[in-house]
C-alpha cells in the first residue's frame, strides 16, 4: 500500500490500526478504538467483520484468526464472493474439528457469511441423526430468529427439510405463505416469501439440509443455487469429518487411559457430553436398569420402558425436539438413544439449567460424536439380553431370498408381481416411487394409463403380506409410495453398509474385521435374479463399488501385516466381482510374490499385460 486515503505509506508506519483507520458507524460514533473484530477473534471466533465508514466511504473491516495473531483486511462493502465463502468454510471445518467447544459458534458464523453472500435474511442448518430417521435443527442465523425456533424437528419426508432429505434434490419457492408443506406458521407470519432448501450429501447418505430464506418474493435464487452447488459438498463432508474427528478423539482418550470399570467409562462419556452440549447434569440407564450419573447424586432416570427413545427416537422436554409424551414439567432435557449395531441398548439423558438456542442444537452432533465410543465399550456395564430373531429376513446381495417368521419363501413366489414391487423398493432405498415409475417397471410394454391403474392392487397385496410382520411400513407419500423397514427385521444390505462405515471409522485390526465382514456379506451382485432390470442397475453398481473398496482396504491391511495368504484370498474374491480390474490383478501379483508363489504371480502378471495391451 503506497497511500491510505491520501496519507503516504511512511506516515502509516509505527501506528496502530485504529489510529490509521479511525472508522465510525452510520451515526458517526467511533468503532475502531475498541475494535469489535479483534474482540471477537480474541474470544475464539475464527472469522469476524464489521461495517464501518472511513472518511465518509462505506467499508468492511474483515479479520481472520491465524495460527499466530490475526489478519485484518479493509475493503469496500460488498457481498462475499465464492472464493471467500469457500475460504471461510475451510477455516470453519478445521475449527469445528479442532475446538469442540466452538463447534456451534463456528457453524453460526459460517451461516452468517453464507446468507450475506447470497443476499438472504436467514440461514439454518439441520443435521440428520446417524440412523437417518430425523432432521434436527443445529444452527440458525436469522433476523427473526425466534420464528425459526418454532419447530426444530422433522422426520425424513416431513416438511421442507424432510422432503429434501428424502428426495435429495433442492426445493425453492417464492410463495412460502401458500405452501402447506411448510410447517412453521411463525416464519410465514414474519413475512418470509422466498425459501431455498439444499441437501447436504456425503457418500454415506444425507447428513443434513441447509435452508436459506428471504422476505423478498422476487429474490433471485440462481446465485444462491450456484454457490450452494459448490459449497454444499464441502460443508457436508466437513461436518461429517469434524464430528467423526471429535468422536475418534474421545474414543482414543478412553482407550489411552487403559482398562477401568465400565461404570467409570460411562461416567467419563457423560462428562464429555456435558462439556460439549453445555448441560449441567447427565444420567445413563441401560435395558437392564443399570445406571450411571454425573453428578452421582442425580435422581434416578426415567423408568418407562414404552418410551420412543427405546425405539431409536431422541426425545426432549422443553427443548424443542420431539416432545416427551410422558413428562411436561421439570428441567429442560434431552433423552438420547444409545445405539450399538442398530440396537438401542441404553438411554442417555442430559439436563440443562438454561435452554440452548436453538434448543436442539447439540442433539444430532452428540449422537454422531459419541457413537464410536458407545460402540467400543458396548454401551453398557454388562451384556444386553439376547436379541429375538427377526420376523423378516431379507437377503438382496445375490438372488433375493426372504424369510417370514422363520419360513423361507419359495424362489418361484419371489417372481410374482408383489415381490417384484418389493425388489423395486429395495433398489430405491428411502425414496418414494410414483405410480408411473412402478407401472413402467412392472409392465414396461403395457399402455401407461392402464398400467398405472393396476399399481394400487399390487401395492395392497404386498402390504398385506409384509405389514403383518410389523417389520415394514408401506405408506402413500406425495402421490406415490414409500417402503420403510421398521422393527424386527434383518436386511443384509444395511448390515453390509454399516460394516463398511464402521471400518471407515476405525483402524488396524478393528477396521480389518469390519471390512472382512462386509466382504463376507457380499454374496453376489444386488438382486442377481433381476440381471436385466435397468431400475436395479444404479444400486447394483453402487454396492459393487463399495464391496470392491472394502475388499481393497482389507487386502492392504492384510498385506501390511504380512498376511499374504489371506490377502490373496481377498483379491481373488474381488476379481470374481470385477475380473478385469488392473489394480486388483497388480495387487494379487504382489501378494503372490510375497507368499513365494512365483509361477502363479507370473501368470497373473501376464493376464495384466494382456489386459493393458487390449486397452
C-alpha positions as CSV (number, residue, x, y, z in Angstrom):
1,X,0.0,0.0,0.0
2,X,1.5,3.3,-1.1
3,X,-1.2,5.6,0.2
4,X,-4.2,5.2,2.5
5,X,-6.8,7.9,1.8
6,X,-4.1,10.3,0.7
7,X,-1.7,9.5,3.5
8,X,1.8,8.3,2.3
9,X,3.0,4.9,3.4
10,X,5.8,6.4,5.5
11,X,3.2,8.1,7.7
12,X,1.4,4.8,8.5
13,X,4.5,3.0,10.0
14,X,4.6,2.6,13.7
15,X,0.9,3.4,14.2
16,X,-1.9,1.2,15.5
17,X,-4.6,0.1,13.0
18,X,-7.3,2.1,14.8
19,X,-5.2,5.2,14.7
20,X,-4.9,5.0,10.9
21,X,-8.4,3.9,10.1
22,X,-10.5,5.8,12.6
23,X,-13.7,4.2,11.4
24,X,-17.1,5.3,12.6
25,X,-20.6,3.8,12.3
26,X,-23.5,5.3,10.4
27,X,-24.2,7.7,13.2
28,X,-20.7,9.0,13.4
29,X,-19.8,7.1,16.6
30,X,-16.2,5.7,16.8
31,X,-15.9,2.0,16.1
32,X,-12.2,1.3,15.9
33,X,-10.9,2.3,19.3
34,X,-12.5,-0.8,20.9
35,X,-12.2,-2.9,17.7
36,X,-15.1,-5.4,17.6
37,X,-13.3,-7.6,15.1
38,X,-10.3,-8.1,17.3
39,X,-12.6,-8.6,20.3
40,X,-14.5,-11.4,18.6
41,X,-11.3,-13.1,17.3
42,X,-9.8,-12.9,20.8
43,X,-12.9,-14.7,22.2
44,X,-12.3,-17.7,19.9
45,X,-14.1,-16.8,16.6
46,X,-12.2,-18.0,13.5
47,X,-13.6,-15.0,11.5
48,X,-15.2,-11.7,12.2
49,X,-16.2,-8.5,10.3
50,X,-17.9,-5.2,10.9
51,X,-19.2,-2.5,8.6
52,X,-17.6,1.0,9.1
53,X,-17.3,4.4,7.4
54,X,-13.8,5.6,6.7
55,X,-13.5,9.3,5.6
56,X,-17.2,9.1,4.5
57,X,-16.8,5.9,2.4
58,X,-18.5,2.7,3.4
59,X,-16.0,-0.1,4.1
60,X,-15.8,-3.6,5.5
61,X,-13.2,-4.5,8.2
62,X,-12.7,-8.2,7.9
63,X,-10.5,-10.3,10.3
64,X,-9.2,-14.0,10.3
65,X,-7.6,-15.8,13.2
66,X,-4.2,-17.2,12.1
67,X,-2.0,-19.7,14.0
68,X,-0.1,-16.7,15.3
69,X,-2.0,-13.5,15.6
70,X,-4.8,-12.0,13.4
71,X,-5.1,-10.9,9.8
72,X,-7.1,-7.7,9.3
73,X,-8.3,-6.5,5.8
74,X,-10.1,-3.3,5.0
75,X,-12.0,-3.2,1.7
76,X,-15.2,-1.9,0.1
77,X,-18.5,-3.3,1.5
78,X,-19.9,-5.9,-0.9
79,X,-21.2,-9.4,-0.8
80,X,-18.6,-12.1,-0.2
81,X,-17.6,-13.9,-3.4
82,X,-17.5,-17.7,-3.9
83,X,-13.8,-17.9,-3.2
84,X,-14.2,-16.0,0.1
85,X,-17.1,-18.3,1.2
86,X,-15.1,-21.4,0.4
87,X,-12.1,-20.0,2.3
88,X,-14.3,-19.2,5.2
89,X,-15.7,-22.8,5.0
90,X,-12.3,-24.3,5.1
91,X,-11.5,-22.4,8.3
92,X,-14.9,-23.4,9.8
93,X,-14.4,-27.1,9.2
94,X,-10.9,-27.0,10.6
95,X,-12.0,-25.1,13.7
96,X,-15.0,-27.4,14.3
97,X,-12.8,-30.4,14.4
98,X,-10.0,-28.8,16.5
99,X,-12.1,-26.8,19.0
100,X,-15.2,-28.7,20.1
101,X,-16.3,-26.0,22.5
102,X,-16.5,-23.6,19.5
103,X,-18.4,-26.1,17.3
104,X,-21.8,-24.3,17.4
105,X,-20.4,-20.7,17.3
106,X,-18.3,-21.7,14.3
107,X,-21.4,-23.0,12.4
108,X,-23.4,-19.9,13.1
109,X,-20.6,-17.6,11.9
110,X,-20.4,-19.5,8.7
111,X,-24.1,-19.4,8.2
112,X,-24.0,-15.6,8.7
113,X,-21.3,-15.4,6.0
114,X,-23.2,-17.6,3.6
115,X,-26.6,-15.8,3.8
116,X,-24.9,-12.5,3.3
117,X,-23.1,-13.9,0.3
118,X,-26.4,-14.6,-1.5
119,X,-28.4,-11.7,0.0
120,X,-30.7,-13.7,2.2
121,X,-32.1,-12.8,5.7
122,X,-31.9,-16.2,7.2
123,X,-29.9,-19.4,7.1
124,X,-30.3,-22.6,9.1
125,X,-28.7,-26.0,9.3
126,X,-30.4,-29.3,10.1
127,X,-28.3,-32.3,10.9
128,X,-29.7,-35.9,10.5
129,X,-29.2,-38.4,13.3
130,X,-26.8,-41.3,12.5
131,X,-29.7,-43.7,11.8
132,X,-31.1,-41.2,9.2
133,X,-34.6,-41.0,10.6
134,X,-34.8,-37.5,11.8
135,X,-33.5,-34.0,11.0
136,X,-32.7,-31.8,14.0
137,X,-32.1,-28.0,14.0
138,X,-28.4,-27.4,14.9
139,X,-27.6,-23.8,13.9
140,X,-29.5,-20.8,12.7
141,X,-28.6,-17.2,11.8
142,X,-31.6,-15.0,11.1
143,X,-33.1,-11.6,11.6
144,X,-36.2,-13.1,13.1
145,X,-34.5,-16.0,14.9
146,X,-37.4,-16.8,17.2
147,X,-39.7,-17.6,14.3
148,X,-37.3,-20.3,13.1
149,X,-37.2,-21.9,16.5
150,X,-41.0,-22.7,16.4
151,X,-40.2,-26.2,15.2
152,X,-36.8,-27.7,15.3
153,X,-37.5,-31.3,14.5
154,X,-38.7,-33.1,11.3
155,X,-38.8,-36.7,10.3
156,X,-37.4,-37.7,7.0
157,X,-40.1,-37.0,4.4
158,X,-41.8,-34.4,6.7
159,X,-41.9,-30.7,6.0
160,X,-39.4,-28.9,3.7
161,X,-36.3,-30.3,5.3
162,X,-37.6,-33.9,5.4
163,X,-38.8,-33.7,1.8
164,X,-35.4,-32.5,0.5
165,X,-33.6,-35.1,2.6
166,X,-35.8,-37.8,1.2
167,X,-35.7,-36.7,-2.5
168,X,-32.1,-35.5,-2.3
169,X,-32.9,-32.5,-4.6
170,X,-33.1,-28.7,-3.9
171,X,-36.5,-27.1,-3.2
172,X,-37.3,-23.5,-4.0
173,X,-40.4,-21.4,-3.5
174,X,-41.3,-17.7,-3.8
175,X,-44.8,-18.2,-2.2
176,X,-43.9,-19.8,1.1
177,X,-47.1,-18.4,2.7
178,X,-49.3,-20.6,0.3
179,X,-47.3,-23.9,0.6
180,X,-49.0,-26.3,3.1
181,X,-45.9,-28.5,3.1
182,X,-44.1,-25.8,5.1
183,X,-44.9,-26.4,8.7
184,X,-43.8,-23.3,10.6
185,X,-46.5,-20.7,10.8
186,X,-44.4,-18.1,12.6
187,X,-41.9,-17.9,9.7
188,X,-44.8,-17.2,7.3
189,X,-46.2,-14.6,9.7
190,X,-42.7,-13.0,9.9
191,X,-43.0,-12.1,6.2
192,X,-40.7,-14.6,4.5
193,X,-41.7,-15.5,0.9
194,X,-38.6,-17.0,-0.7
195,X,-37.3,-20.2,0.7
196,X,-34.5,-22.5,-0.6
197,X,-33.6,-25.9,0.9
198,X,-30.5,-27.8,-0.3
199,X,-29.4,-31.3,0.7
200,X,-26.0,-31.9,2.3
201,X,-24.9,-35.3,0.9
202,X,-21.9,-37.5,1.7
203,X,-21.1,-40.9,0.1
204,X,-22.8,-42.3,3.2
205,X,-26.1,-40.5,2.6
206,X,-27.7,-37.2,3.5
207,X,-26.1,-35.8,6.7
208,X,-28.4,-32.7,6.8
209,X,-30.0,-29.9,4.9
210,X,-29.2,-26.2,4.5
211,X,-32.1,-23.6,4.4
212,X,-31.9,-20.0,3.1
213,X,-34.8,-17.6,3.4
214,X,-35.7,-14.1,2.2
215,X,-38.6,-11.7,2.7
216,X,-38.3,-10.6,-0.9
217,X,-40.8,-12.6,-3.0
218,X,-38.7,-11.7,-6.1
219,X,-35.3,-12.8,-4.7
220,X,-33.2,-14.4,-7.3
221,X,-32.3,-17.9,-6.2
222,X,-29.9,-18.6,-9.2
223,X,-26.9,-17.1,-7.5
224,X,-27.7,-19.0,-4.3
225,X,-28.1,-22.3,-6.1
226,X,-24.8,-21.8,-8.0
227,X,-23.0,-21.0,-4.7
228,X,-24.6,-23.9,-2.8
229,X,-23.7,-26.3,-5.7
230,X,-20.0,-25.6,-4.9
231,X,-20.3,-25.2,-1.1
232,X,-22.8,-28.0,-0.1
233,X,-20.5,-31.0,-0.8
234,X,-17.6,-29.3,1.1
235,X,-19.9,-28.4,4.0
236,X,-21.4,-31.9,4.2
237,X,-18.1,-33.7,4.2
238,X,-16.7,-31.0,6.6
239,X,-19.4,-31.6,9.2
240,X,-19.1,-35.4,8.9
241,X,-15.3,-35.2,9.2
242,X,-15.5,-32.8,12.2
243,X,-18.0,-34.9,14.1
244,X,-16.0,-38.1,13.3
245,X,-12.8,-36.5,14.4
246,X,-14.3,-35.4,17.7
247,X,-15.7,-38.9,18.2
248,X,-12.3,-40.5,17.3
249,X,-10.5,-38.2,19.7
250,X,-12.9,-39.1,22.5
251,X,-12.5,-42.8,21.8
252,X,-8.7,-42.6,21.7
253,X,-8.7,-40.8,25.0
254,X,-10.8,-43.5,26.6
255,X,-8.6,-46.3,25.2
256,X,-5.4,-44.4,26.2
257,X,-6.4,-44.5,29.9
258,X,-6.4,-48.2,29.9
259,X,-8.9,-50.8,31.4
260,X,-11.2,-49.4,34.0
261,X,-14.6,-50.3,35.5
262,X,-17.3,-50.0,32.8
263,X,-19.2,-47.6,35.1
264,X,-16.2,-45.2,35.2
265,X,-16.0,-45.2,31.4
266,X,-19.7,-44.4,31.1
267,X,-19.3,-41.5,33.6
268,X,-16.4,-40.2,31.5
269,X,-18.6,-40.2,28.4
270,X,-21.4,-38.4,30.3
271,X,-18.9,-35.7,31.4
272,X,-17.8,-35.3,27.8
273,X,-21.4,-34.9,26.7
274,X,-22.0,-32.3,29.4
275,X,-18.9,-30.3,28.3
276,X,-19.9,-30.4,24.6
277,X,-23.6,-29.6,25.0
278,X,-23.5,-27.1,27.9
279,X,-25.7,-29.3,30.0
280,X,-25.4,-29.3,33.8
281,X,-26.0,-33.0,34.5
282,X,-26.4,-36.4,32.8
283,X,-27.7,-39.8,33.6
284,X,-27.3,-43.2,31.8
285,X,-29.6,-46.3,32.1
286,X,-29.4,-49.5,30.1
287,X,-32.2,-52.0,29.4
288,X,-31.3,-54.0,32.5
289,X,-31.8,-51.0,34.8
290,X,-28.1,-50.3,35.5
291,X,-27.3,-46.6,35.8
292,X,-24.5,-44.0,36.0
293,X,-24.9,-40.3,36.7
294,X,-22.9,-37.1,36.8
295,X,-23.1,-35.8,39.5
296,X,-23.6,-39.1,41.3
297,X,-26.4,-37.6,43.5
298,X,-28.6,-37.1,40.4
299,X,-32.1,-38.6,41.0
300,X,-32.9,-41.9,39.2
301,X,-33.5,-41.7,35.4
302,X,-37.0,-42.2,33.8
303,X,-38.1,-45.8,34.3
304,X,-40.5,-46.0,31.4
305,X,-39.9,-48.9,29.0
306,X,-42.5,-47.8,26.4
307,X,-40.7,-44.6,25.6
308,X,-39.9,-43.8,22.0
309,X,-36.2,-43.5,22.9
310,X,-36.1,-47.3,23.2
311,X,-37.2,-47.4,19.5
312,X,-34.4,-45.0,18.5
313,X,-36.3,-41.7,18.7
314,X,-34.5,-38.8,20.5
315,X,-36.9,-37.0,22.8
316,X,-36.9,-33.7,24.5
317,X,-38.6,-31.8,27.4
318,X,-38.8,-28.0,27.0
319,X,-36.0,-28.4,24.4
320,X,-37.8,-28.0,21.0
321,X,-37.2,-31.6,19.8
322,X,-39.8,-34.4,19.6
323,X,-41.7,-33.7,22.8
324,X,-41.8,-36.3,25.5
325,X,-45.4,-37.7,25.8
326,X,-45.0,-38.5,29.5
327,X,-43.1,-35.6,31.1
328,X,-44.2,-31.9,30.8
329,X,-42.6,-30.2,33.7
330,X,-39.1,-30.3,35.3
331,X,-35.8,-29.2,33.9
332,X,-35.2,-29.0,30.1
333,X,-33.6,-32.2,28.9
334,X,-32.5,-34.4,26.0
335,X,-33.2,-38.1,26.1
336,X,-30.9,-39.8,23.5
337,X,-30.9,-43.4,22.4
338,X,-27.5,-45.2,22.7
339,X,-27.4,-47.4,19.5
340,X,-24.9,-50.2,19.1
341,X,-25.1,-52.4,15.9
342,X,-28.5,-51.0,15.1
343,X,-29.9,-51.9,18.5
344,X,-30.9,-49.4,21.2
345,X,-29.1,-50.7,24.3
346,X,-29.4,-47.7,26.7
347,X,-30.7,-44.2,27.2
348,X,-28.6,-41.1,27.9
349,X,-30.4,-38.1,29.4
350,X,-28.9,-34.6,29.6
351,X,-30.3,-31.9,31.9
352,X,-30.0,-28.2,31.2
353,X,-30.1,-25.3,33.6
354,X,-30.7,-22.9,30.7
355,X,-32.2,-23.9,27.3
356,X,-29.7,-23.5,24.5
357,X,-30.6,-21.5,21.4
358,X,-31.7,-23.3,19.3
359,X,-32.8,-25.7,22.0
360,X,-31.9,-28.8,19.9
361,X,-28.5,-27.6,18.8
362,X,-26.4,-30.4,20.4
363,X,-28.8,-33.3,19.9
364,X,-27.7,-34.6,16.4
365,X,-23.9,-33.7,16.9
366,X,-23.9,-35.7,20.2
367,X,-25.4,-38.7,18.5
368,X,-22.7,-38.6,15.8
369,X,-19.9,-37.7,18.2
370,X,-20.4,-40.5,20.8
371,X,-21.4,-43.4,18.5
372,X,-17.9,-44.7,18.2
373,X,-17.2,-44.6,21.9
374,X,-20.5,-46.3,22.8
375,X,-19.8,-49.0,20.2
376,X,-16.3,-49.6,21.6
377,X,-17.5,-50.1,25.2
378,X,-20.7,-51.9,24.1
379,X,-22.6,-49.0,25.8
380,X,-23.3,-51.0,29.0
381,X,-21.5,-52.4,32.0
382,X,-22.7,-56.0,31.2
383,X,-24.2,-57.7,28.2
384,X,-27.6,-56.9,26.8
385,X,-30.3,-59.5,26.6
386,X,-30.3,-61.7,23.6
387,X,-32.0,-60.1,20.6
388,X,-35.1,-62.0,19.5
389,X,-34.9,-63.5,16.0
390,X,-36.1,-61.1,13.2
391,X,-39.6,-61.7,11.9
392,X,-38.5,-60.6,8.4
393,X,-35.1,-61.6,6.9
394,X,-34.1,-60.2,3.5
395,X,-31.1,-61.1,1.5
396,X,-30.7,-59.0,-1.6
397,X,-26.9,-59.4,-2.2
398,X,-27.1,-62.2,-4.7
399,X,-30.5,-63.5,-5.7
400,X,-33.4,-62.3,-3.5
401,X,-34.2,-64.5,-0.5
402,X,-36.9,-63.7,2.0
403,X,-37.8,-65.4,5.3
404,X,-41.0,-64.5,7.1
405,X,-41.5,-65.7,10.7
406,X,-38.9,-68.4,10.3
407,X,-40.2,-69.7,6.9
408,X,-38.3,-69.2,3.7
409,X,-40.4,-68.1,0.8
410,X,-40.0,-70.3,-2.4
411,X,-38.0,-68.8,-5.2
412,X,-41.0,-69.0,-7.6
413,X,-43.1,-66.9,-5.3
414,X,-40.5,-64.1,-5.3
415,X,-41.0,-63.8,-9.1
416,X,-44.7,-62.7,-8.6
417,X,-45.7,-59.1,-9.0
418,X,-45.9,-58.1,-5.3
419,X,-42.4,-59.4,-4.7
420,X,-41.1,-57.7,-7.9
421,X,-42.5,-54.5,-6.5
422,X,-40.7,-55.2,-3.2
423,X,-37.4,-55.5,-5.2
424,X,-38.2,-52.2,-6.9
425,X,-38.5,-50.5,-3.4
426,X,-35.2,-52.2,-2.4
427,X,-33.5,-50.7,-5.4
428,X,-34.6,-47.2,-4.4
429,X,-33.9,-47.0,-0.7
430,X,-35.6,-44.3,1.3
431,X,-37.2,-42.8,-1.8
432,X,-40.9,-42.7,-2.7
433,X,-41.9,-44.2,-6.0
434,X,-44.5,-42.6,-8.1
435,X,-47.4,-44.6,-9.7
436,X,-45.8,-44.0,-13.1
437,X,-42.4,-45.4,-12.0
438,X,-43.9,-48.5,-10.6
439,X,-46.1,-49.1,-13.7
440,X,-43.2,-48.7,-16.1
441,X,-41.0,-51.1,-14.1
442,X,-43.7,-53.8,-13.7
443,X,-45.4,-53.5,-17.1
444,X,-42.9,-51.9,-19.5
445,X,-44.8,-52.9,-22.6
446,X,-48.3,-52.1,-21.4
447,X,-50.4,-49.0,-22.0
448,X,-49.1,-46.4,-19.4
449,X,-52.6,-45.2,-18.4
450,X,-53.9,-48.7,-17.8
451,X,-50.7,-49.9,-16.1
452,X,-51.0,-47.0,-13.6
453,X,-54.5,-48.2,-12.6
454,X,-53.1,-51.6,-11.7
455,X,-50.5,-50.4,-9.3
456,X,-52.7,-49.9,-6.1
457,X,-53.8,-53.5,-6.3
458,X,-50.2,-54.8,-6.3
459,X,-49.3,-52.4,-3.5
460,X,-52.2,-53.7,-1.5
461,X,-51.1,-57.3,-2.0
462,X,-47.5,-56.5,-0.9
463,X,-48.7,-54.6,2.1
464,X,-50.9,-57.4,3.2
465,X,-48.1,-59.9,3.1
466,X,-45.5,-57.7,4.8
467,X,-47.1,-55.4,7.3
468,X,-48.4,-58.3,9.4
469,X,-44.8,-58.9,10.5
470,X,-44.5,-55.3,11.8
471,X,-41.1,-55.1,10.1
472,X,-42.2,-53.0,7.2
473,X,-44.4,-49.9,6.6
474,X,-45.6,-49.1,3.1
475,X,-47.1,-45.7,3.1
476,X,-48.7,-43.3,0.5
477,X,-46.5,-40.3,0.1
478,X,-46.9,-37.3,-2.3
479,X,-48.8,-39.2,-5.0
480,X,-46.6,-42.3,-4.7
481,X,-45.5,-45.0,-2.2
482,X,-42.6,-45.3,0.3
483,X,-41.5,-48.5,1.8
484,X,-39.6,-48.4,5.1
485,X,-38.2,-51.1,7.4
486,X,-39.4,-50.5,10.9
487,X,-38.6,-53.2,13.6
488,X,-37.7,-56.9,13.9
489,X,-36.0,-57.2,10.5
490,X,-32.6,-58.2,9.2
491,X,-31.5,-56.7,5.8
492,X,-28.1,-57.8,4.5
493,X,-27.6,-54.6,2.5
494,X,-28.0,-52.4,5.7
495,X,-25.5,-54.7,7.6
496,X,-23.1,-54.5,4.6
497,X,-23.1,-50.7,4.5
498,X,-22.9,-50.5,8.3
499,X,-19.8,-52.8,8.4
500,X,-18.1,-50.5,5.8
501,X,-19.0,-47.4,7.8
502,X,-17.6,-48.9,10.9
503,X,-14.5,-49.9,9.1
504,X,-14.0,-46.4,7.8
505,X,-14.4,-45.1,11.4
506,X,-11.8,-47.5,12.8
507,X,-8.2,-48.5,12.2
508,X,-5.9,-51.6,12.4
509,X,-7.5,-54.9,13.3
510,X,-10.8,-53.4,14.2
511,X,-11.2,-51.8,10.7
512,X,-10.0,-55.1,9.1
513,X,-12.6,-57.1,10.9
514,X,-15.4,-54.7,9.7
515,X,-14.2,-54.8,6.1
516,X,-13.9,-58.6,6.0
517,X,-17.4,-58.8,7.5
518,X,-18.7,-56.6,4.6
519,X,-16.9,-58.8,2.1
520,X,-18.5,-61.9,3.6
521,X,-21.9,-60.4,3.3
522,X,-21.4,-59.6,-0.4
523,X,-22.8,-62.9,-1.7
524,X,-23.1,-61.5,-5.2
525,X,-24.5,-58.6,-7.2
526,X,-27.5,-56.8,-5.8
527,X,-30.7,-58.6,-6.9
528,X,-28.8,-61.0,-9.2
529,X,-32.1,-62.7,-10.1
530,X,-33.0,-59.5,-12.0
531,X,-30.0,-59.2,-14.2
532,X,-31.7,-57.2,-17.0
533,X,-33.7,-54.8,-14.7
534,X,-32.5,-51.3,-15.5
535,X,-34.1,-49.9,-12.4
536,X,-31.8,-52.0,-10.2
537,X,-28.6,-51.0,-12.0
538,X,-27.8,-47.8,-10.1
539,X,-28.0,-49.6,-6.6
540,X,-26.2,-52.6,-8.0
541,X,-23.3,-50.5,-9.3
542,X,-23.0,-48.6,-6.1
543,X,-22.9,-51.7,-3.9
544,X,-20.5,-53.5,-6.2
545,X,-18.1,-50.4,-5.9
546,X,-18.5,-50.4,-2.1
547,X,-17.6,-54.1,-1.9
548,X,-14.5,-53.6,-4.0
549,X,-13.4,-50.6,-1.9
550,X,-13.9,-52.6,1.3
551,X,-12.0,-55.5,-0.1
552,X,-9.2,-53.4,-1.4
553,X,-8.8,-51.8,2.1
554,X,-8.9,-55.2,3.7
555,X,-6.3,-56.5,1.3
556,X,-4.0,-53.6,2.0
557,X,-4.3,-54.1,5.8
558,X,-3.6,-57.8,5.4
559,X,-0.6,-57.2,3.2
560,X,0.8,-54.6,5.6
561,X,0.5,-57.1,8.4
562,X,2.4,-59.7,6.4
563,X,-0.6,-62.0,6.0
564,X,-0.1,-62.6,2.3
565,X,-2.2,-65.8,2.0
566,X,-5.3,-64.1,3.5
567,X,-4.7,-61.1,1.2
568,X,-4.5,-63.4,-1.8
569,X,-7.9,-64.8,-0.8
570,X,-9.4,-61.3,-0.6
571,X,-8.1,-60.2,-4.0
572,X,-9.3,-63.4,-5.7
573,X,-12.8,-62.8,-4.4
574,X,-12.6,-59.2,-5.6
575,X,-11.6,-60.5,-9.1
576,X,-14.7,-62.6,-9.1
577,X,-16.7,-59.4,-8.8
578,X,-14.6,-57.5,-11.4
579,X,-12.3,-59.8,-13.3
580,X,-10.8,-57.0,-15.5
581,X,-9.6,-54.6,-12.8
582,X,-5.9,-53.9,-13.4
583,X,-5.3,-52.6,-9.9
584,X,-6.7,-55.9,-8.4
585,X,-4.5,-58.0,-10.7
586,X,-1.5,-56.0,-9.8
587,X,-2.1,-56.3,-6.1
588,X,-2.8,-60.1,-6.5
589,X,0.6,-60.5,-8.3
590,X,2.3,-58.6,-5.4
591,X,0.9,-60.8,-2.6
592,X,1.5,-64.0,-4.6
593,X,5.2,-62.9,-4.9
594,X,5.3,-62.1,-1.2
595,X,3.8,-65.6,-0.4
596,X,6.5,-67.3,-2.5
597,X,4.2,-68.3,-5.4
598,X,6.3,-67.0,-8.2
599,X,4.8,-69.0,-11.0
600,X,1.2,-68.0,-10.1
601,X,2.4,-64.4,-9.8
602,X,3.8,-64.6,-13.4
603,X,0.5,-66.0,-14.7
604,X,-1.4,-63.1,-13.1
605,X,1.2,-60.6,-14.4
606,X,0.8,-61.9,-18.0
607,X,-3.0,-61.5,-17.6
608,X,-2.4,-57.9,-16.5
609,X,-0.2,-57.2,-19.5
610,X,-2.8,-58.7,-21.9
611,X,-5.5,-56.5,-20.3
612,X,-3.4,-53.4,-20.6
613,X,-2.4,-54.1,-24.2
614,X,-6.1,-54.6,-25.1
615,X,-6.6,-51.0,-23.9
